[in-house]
């Protein structure tokens, strides 16, 4: 960026008042989403602790609340689709909740039916059992708690300059490695060590506002979504490799980093449009003017962003709007897609058939019990927890180590992350997610096998 392209309004006075307006909310936001804290025998973050507390407090009535939300979503979406009432169609907030495409309307209705069956344990146990619909009802309840906290706290990361500052400072590292803007650094860390769902919501919001292109948003959402550190501990314990947790987590970090570097440069991710959201102009400018230090320009951008931040009332309204949009649109789809995926995984041999090529792949790489482990390599597309369940009775410690690490790297599961991506404006459909999931699995397996051979004797 040349100095002559900089206008006077691009600069702002860096006094203590302006700097503190950027610094205080930003430090608070980074601490809430990224600062590790011990919690109930594990490591969590403040937003994780808040979310877990909300989940516990709401647990006695969470299923009834979720079912009510899903049923209301199905009924009002159906009424809107058929009769197009003005009070919904012409209202910006209500139209966002209940105006939907026919395919999503179908799944909202299906989600409502499944939720009612699960809540009341009606019909066949195939639908409401703890392995299928029961699991999804519990999962949606937990998600709602996470999204409630995140919807109101994310502006601390987004609106007060934290991403603008880190983006300019870290651009020289993030851009060549991952072909992403520097501001994605906070997003990447939030997606990686915080909560993958919160990371996808953050990415979607940044794309909608013009800070990421379609390609950048899709790459971040599909390749930097990882489960939280506590869940990694849960998976390691379930697979009885928790004694190897340090090398286990190192394997996840190395594999995740290398696989993203590769996938950012190959189809389909490298062919997705590098254009910004059609309803938002480009908002990002991380290249410092000639003759100005990078840190000074970063501070300029951060302070300027903080000056534009909404007041508390507007932030609370936006938080309520974000939360409502997520629970009315996402909850029915997670309930429907997740339950159907778990039924297929639990009661049919389809994943056994589909995983046969990966059985040969694992066998070629010298993995013990390769064909027994193969279904666990692809069933993660349905839900993140199933691979660990399927692999728990494998005898080989090294194979359990491999499957566990793989399941935590390949995360695009349709019960949460996949549904979030598909229902957002991020330009990725289910076909894209399937291809990306398979590519990531093919790339990650040999890296994990190599590291397992080093770490596990």
N, C-alpha and C positions, 0 to 999 in steps of 0.2 A: 504493500500500500504506500503510495507516494505522499509526501507531505502536502503537495498542492491539493490533494483530494480531501484533506481534513478541513472541515469548516469550524468556525469558532464555537458553534453549538455542540460540537463533538467533545469539547473540553468542559470540565466542571471544577469548581474551586475545591481543592482538597483540604478543607479545614477539619478540625477535630469532630465537629458535629456531623458533617457529611460522612466522614470515615466511620464513625461509630454507628450511624444508621445502617451502613453495610455490614460492619464487623459483628455487632452484637447478634442480630438475627441469624447471620450466616454461621457463626461459630456454634450458636445454639442448634441450628438445623443439622450441621455436620455431626455434632455430638449426639443428637437424638437418633440419627439414622446409622451412624457408623461407630460410635464409641463402644468398645466391648466392656460388658459388665458381667460378673458372676451372678447367676440366677438359677435357683433350684438345682444346684449341682452341675450346671452347664454354663456356657458362655452365651450371652445374648446381647442385644442392644436396647437402649431405652425405649425405642418404638416397639421393639419386640416384647419387652416387659409390659408396656402399656396394653398392647394388643392381647397378650396372654391373660392379663388381668380382666380385660373387657370380656374375653371369651369365657372365662370362669364365672364371672358375675352374671352373664346372660345365659349361661348353659341351661338352667331349668326351663326357660321359655324360648330358647333359641329356635328349636324345631318348629314350634307354632308360628313364631314371627317369620321365619324363612318361608314357610308354606304359604302364609298370608300374602307376603310380598310377591311370591311367584304366581299365585292365583290372581291377584289384582293385576299383575303385569299381563297375564294371558287374557283376562277379561277385557281390560281397557284397550289393549292392543287389537283385540278382535273387533271391538266396537268401533275403534278408530279406522281400521282397515275397511270395514263394511259401510259404516254410516258417515265417516269423516266429519264428526262434530266440530264446529268452529272453535269452541272453547278449548279444544285440544290442538287441532291443526294449526290455528293461528297464534297459539301461545308458544313462545320460544322454548320455555322450560318443559312444558307438558309434551310438546311435539317431539322433543329430543328423547323423552322417556317412552312414548307409546306409538310413534310412527316408525314402522319397521318394514323390512322386505318380507315377502310372503314366506320364504324359506325359514327366516328367523321367527316369524309368527308361528309357523308350524312347530318349531322346537320350543317356543314359549308355552304353547298349549300342551305339548308332550311333557315338558318339565313340570307343569302344574299337575297333570294327571299322576306322574310318578311321585311328586312330592306328597300328594294326598294319599296315595297307596302306601308310601313309606311311613308317613306320620301315623296312620291308623292301622298299619300292618294288614291291609286289605289285599285280597288276591293271592298270587303265588309268592312263595318265599324267594324265588329267583330274583324278584324285583326288590323286595324290602329287606333282604338278609344283610347281615353285617359285612358280608363280602362285596355287596353291590350297592343298592340304594341307601342302606344304613350308613355305609362309609361316606357316601357323597353328601348325605344330610349333615353329618358331623363336619365334613370338610367345608361345606358352604357356610356353616355357622362360624367356623374359625376364620374363613376368608372375610366375612362381613365385619368381624372385629378388627382384622388387620386393615381393611379398607376404610373403616370409620376413622381410625387413628391417622392413617396416611393421608386421607383426603384433606384433613385440616392442618396437618403438619408439613406436608410437602412444599407449600409456598415458602417456608423458611429456607429451603434449598434452592428454589427456583427464582423467587421474585426479589431477592435482596442482594444479588451479585456474586454469590459463592461460585456458581458455575461459570460466570463470565471471568472471574479472576483466575480460577484454576485452568480454565480453557486456554487463556492466553499464555499462562506460564508453562503449561504442559503440552502445548500444541506440538512442539518439536519432538516429543516422545510418542504421543498417541497417533499422530498423523502418519508417520512412516511405518509404524508397527501394524496398525489396524485400519488405516485409511479412513480415519474418523476425525472430527474436529476435537480440539483440546477440551472443550467444555464437557465432552462426554465422559471425561475422567471420573467425575463424581457419580455420574449415572452408572458407569461400569462398576465402580466399587459398591454402590448401593445395590445393584443387581446381583453382584457376586457374593458379598459377605452379609448383606442385609436380608432382604426378602425378594425373591424373584418376581412375585406379583407386583410389589410396589415398584420394582425396577421397570417393569413393562408399562405400568400406569405413568410413571415419570417420563419414560421415553415417548409414549403416545402424546402426552401433554406438550412436550418439547417439539414434536413434529407438528402438532396442530398449530403451534404458535410461530412456526417458521424458523426454528433453531436447528432442525435436522432435515436433510433431504429424505425422500422415501427410501433410498438405498441405505443410508446411515441408520435410520430408525429401524428398518428390518434387520440389519446386521446386529445392532445392539440388542434388540428384543429377542432374537433367536439364538444368539451366540454368547451373550453375556448373562443370560438368565441362569442362575444356579440357586440351589436350595440354601437355606441359612445354615450357618455353622452348627447350631444345635441339631438340625436334622441330619447333617453329616455324621454327627456322633451317634444318633439313633440308628442310622443305617449300618454304621460300623459295628455297633453293639449287636444288632439283629443278625449280622453275618458272622459274628464272633471274630472280628478282626480289630476290635477296639484297642487291643494291646499294641497294634501297629498303627495307631491313629495318626501319628506325626508323619511317617512316610506315606500313609494313605492320603492325607490332605495335601502333602507336597505333590503327590502324583496327580491329584485333581487340578491343582494350580498350574503345573507344568503342561499337562495335557490340554487343559482349557486354553491356555495362552497360545500354544503352538497351533492347535486346531483352528482358532479364530484367525490367526495370521494367514493360514492357508485358505480358509473358506472365504475370507474377504476378497480374495483374488480369483475365485473360480465361479462358474455358473452354478446356481441361478443368482447368487447374491451380487455378483459383479455386473449383472445385466439389468437389475432393477433400476428404474428411473432415478436419476440424481437430481430431480426437481423438488422444490419445496411444496408444501401443502397448497393446493389450488386456492384456498381461502386465506392464505397468509403469505406475506412477502418475506423475503430473506431478512432475518433479524440479526445475523451473526457477523461479527467482524473481529477476528482474533489477531490480525497482522498489525503489528505496531508501526506507527509512522516513522519515517527515516529520522534518525538522530535522537530518538526517544528510547529509553530503556524499556525492555519488555515488562518488568515489574511495575514501572510507572504507568504504562498504558493499561496494564491489567487492572490497576487500582482505579484508573479513570473510568474504565468500562463498568467495574463493579459498583462504584459510587453512583454513577449515572443510572444504573439499573435500580439501585436501592431508592433513588429519588422518585422513580416512577412507580414504586410499589403501592398497592392499594392500601386503604386504611383498614383497621381491624374489622369493621362491619362488612366491608366488601369481601375481605378474605374469608370471613365466616360464611357469607352467602355462597361464595364460590366453592367452599368446602362442602357445604350442604348439597349444592348442585352436582358436584363431582360424585359424592357418595350416593346420591339418589340415582344418578345415571348408571352407576356401576351395579347397584343391587337390583334395580328393575330390569336391566338388560342382561347382565352377566349371570345372575343367580339361576334363572330358568334354564339357560343354555348349559351351564356347568352341571346342573342336576340331570338334564336330559342326556347330554353327550357322555358325561362321566359314568352314569349308570349303565347306559348301553355298552360303553367300552368295557366296563368291569364285568358285565354279563358275558360278553364275548370272550374275555380273557379267562373267566372263571369256569364257564360251562361249555365251552366249545374248544376244539383242537386247532382252530384257525391260526393262532399264533405259533403253534408247533409247526404247522405246514410252512407258514411264511418265513420262519426262522431257519429253515434247513440250509440255505446258502451260507448263513453266518455260522452254522455248525461246522461246515467244511472250512470256512475261513479261520475259525478258532483252532480247528484241528491242524490246519496247515502251519499255524503259528506255534504249535506245540502246547496248546492249552489242554490241561487234563479235563476229563469229563466234558469235552467240547460240545457234544450234541445235547447233553443234559442241560448245559448252561445256555445253549443257543436261544431258547424262547425268551430268556431274561434280557437278551440284547435288543429286542424290538418291542417288548410289551410295555416298555417305559413310555412309548408314544401315547399310550392310553392313560397311564397314571404313574407318578413317580415312585410310589411305594411298592408296586407289584414286583419289579425285578428283584428286590431284596427278599420278598416273600418266597418267590420261586427258587431263588438261589440258596436259601437258608439251609437246606438239607444236602447241599453238595459237600462231599468229603474233603476235597482239596482246598486247603487254606488259600493257596495262591489264586485259584479260580474264583473263590468267593471275593477275594481282594479285587480281582480284575472286574468282576461284574458290579461290585459295589461302586468302585471308582467310575466305571462307565456310566452307570445309572445317574450319577451326580454331575456328569459332564454333558450328557446328551440332552438335557432337559428341554423338551418342547412338548410336554404332556398335555393332552387335550382336556383333562379335567380342570386345569387352571390356566397355565401360560398360553397354550394353544388357543383356547377360547377367548382369552383376553386380546390376543393379537388379531384374531379373525374378526372380532366384533368391534375393533378400533378402526381408525382411519389409516393405520399403517398398511401399505400396499403389499400384503402377503395373504394368499388364500390357502386353503387346506392342502391343495396340491403342492404349493411351494413348501409348506411346512413338512410334508412327507418327504420330499426330495432333500431338504436341508437336514432333516433328522437322519436319513439314511447316509448322507455324505458325512455328517459329523461322526456317526457310528463307525463307518469304514475308516476314517482318518484317525479316530481316537484309539481304536482297539490296538493296533501295533505299538503305539506310544505307551499305552498302559501296560501291555504285555512286557515290553522292554524294561520299564521301570519296576514292574512286579518281579521280574527275574533278578533285578539288582537288590531290591529291598526285602523280598520274601525268600528265605532259604528253606 
